[in-house]
Amino acid sequence: MELGLTTFAELYPVGDRPAPSAAERLREVVEEAVATEQAGLDVYGVGEHHRKDFAASAPAVVLAAIAGRTERIQLTSAVTVLSSDDPVRVFQDFSTLDGLSNGRAELMAGRGSFTESFPLFGLDLSDYDEVFEEKLALLLHIRKDEPVTWSGKFRAPLSDAAVYPRTDNRPLPVWIAVGGSPESVVRAGLLGLPLAIAIIGGQPARFKPLVDLYHRALAEGGHETQPVAVHAHGYIADTEEQAIADFYEPYARAMSVIGRERGWGPMTRAQFDGLRSQEGSLFVGNPDYVAEKIADIRDTLGLDRFMLHTSVGTLPHDKVLHNIDLLGAKVAPQVR
C-alpha cells in the first residue's frame, strides 16, 4: 500500500501569529515534500485553489520545484480543477513535469470542492457537470492519440493537432478524484481510470458501497482492476494528547471559516472528538492509533493508497515535518 501526503498550501494564522505569506508557505511545501521522500513515503500531492486562504493555484509549477529536489517520490495534483482549465495546457504541463521528474508525474482530475475558478476564468456554474465531462474526454483523447481531431461545446475545435511534449514510455497517469458522487464514481469505472476519494467527514466505512459500485463499473466497462486511493485529514504526534493539542485549534478554525461559506455551524470540540474516533474520518493521534485507523480503512475499502492531509489549518512548519517523520518511520511500517 502506498502512503503519502497532500496539501493546498493553506494560509491560515498559526496560533497567535498571522498567516504566512504565499511565497513563504510555498517554500515550506517544497521542504515538506522533500521530507516526505526522505521519510520513505510514496507520493506527494498538491491541490489547486484560487482564493486568498490557499497558496497553491498552480500545482504543476509547485510539483516541478519539488521534482528538482527529489528523485523517487510520485508527484500528483490533488486535484487539478479540469473544468476551469484547458485540457491541452493541462496535458502539456503534466507531461513536462513527467519529463522533468523522470516519469513520476500523475494527474488527478476533479471538478473541485470550491467554485471560485469558474467566474475567474469566465465560465458559467450552470455548466458545472457538462464542462467537466467534455474536458475530461478531450484530455483522455490527447493522452491517447496524436494528432488530435476533436470538437465540443466549451472549447475551440482541434483539427489534426499535435500536442507536445509527449510522455516517455507510458501514457500520463490520470486519476478521477471524487467527493462521494455515485455518478463520478461510475464515470471513473466506465473509463477504466484509478479512483481517489476525498473523505473529510462522517464515517469512512460508509464509502464502501461507492467503492463496490466503482468495481462494478470497471467490470461493465471491460477494464482491469484499477487502484483506489483515499485522501483524509489528519495529524500525528508522539502522544495522543500532543496531537490533539496541536491540531484541534487550527483545524477547527479552518473548518469554521469554510463552514460559514457553506452554511455549517462552527466546528466544536465534541464534533472533533467524534471525527477522531475509531469510526470517524479524522486520522489524529499517536503513531499506533493512526496506523490502526489507516489499516482499518484499507481493509474496509480495499485501498491501494492513503494520502494524509495535515495542513487543513496551517500548522507550524516544524510540527508538520515531525508529523511526516512519524508517518514514515512509525506508521508506514505498521500499515505495510
Steps between C-alpha positions, in 0.01 A plus 500: 500500500626846407506774762551871457382853568305774328472874552321809371775724645248645745546856624323519835647666812740282701406532867541866593705571187346628178477274198826452309541669164420292193869499402608377843236230509589372153865469600388304806295270278809414295693422819213285628494304174876441523450377857223268377745328266771488765252332736462213253146586394362453150303799375456875550202694368432871452143621456366795302302793641456862396428685824688699761522220760684257267834569329492212251325628189754339261569141616716407200740786576530401867547135408771594250691675780462185709616284208830687497559415867390133500581179314245231581168623635189510279376856434129557452249779483233468768305612308522678166173691453461387142164671448656847505825415321595416143567127449770574243693715745438258787647217297800711401562605861491147637684333215771764554499417872525133412812563295661720765431241770611198294153347477355584842207728407133423553187703441188480716212660312200630690225758496636662817343549842481879451362692204712818500685397185182515288446878507877556506537331162171621354295181537134455592425288808191367327741301281674345804444134407493524121824694470690247713379206292600671176843607620577161651413336170735736316783444750473124458488541121820708510666244726415215264517640149741707295400705307161601646183587312221603735206738542282591795285769657736680739826521307612576147530185286827327420577378150788258455676677790819366657539565873854497636697395694397136523584285799777240471421128510146522646175698480470782754327349808157660548289436811143614563458676835152490656332622815228238522287541187383161362495648149867598527592156632320329212669732249844404634417130481354507148808690379736255672674773702637477857275647770596742780237571767513805726357404840478811716206418724276224629605137511739360238333158512191656343698546179519124441185492283661765276818293467290194418313705240833608352616141461169405334542790258856389420371152418214639291748711306718194435796637697752338729510585871629852567648658813277663761632778725364698793589858595417583863581762762733413785807564709747284694693595813698299755198477732126520457485799731761689300328422169170640628666806655684581176226426249161588649525879502631553143270230365191643670589852384539393137187284494298776665611749232393261225184418695389863502514499120303177472245547774656270762526589866840560664711191563463389864726286715227235522483480120879479483508215753232315306694532174817389679336183635585159358206518256550866402674668210776685691833319531634684805703340778819318582667274238342177626148644493535655156659183358209294629245737345678502165521119499129478584394729214739318264338166583144637494528680167773293334738793462823517304599847623434721802583873496503700824406868479657668802487868403123545533576792729854634477731328751852609591741367239708305753194315626399404145851366440485293820159368395657391170786328680257306719287399201805358327689353795223367723165493320601369156685188627197396705254560217716316248 
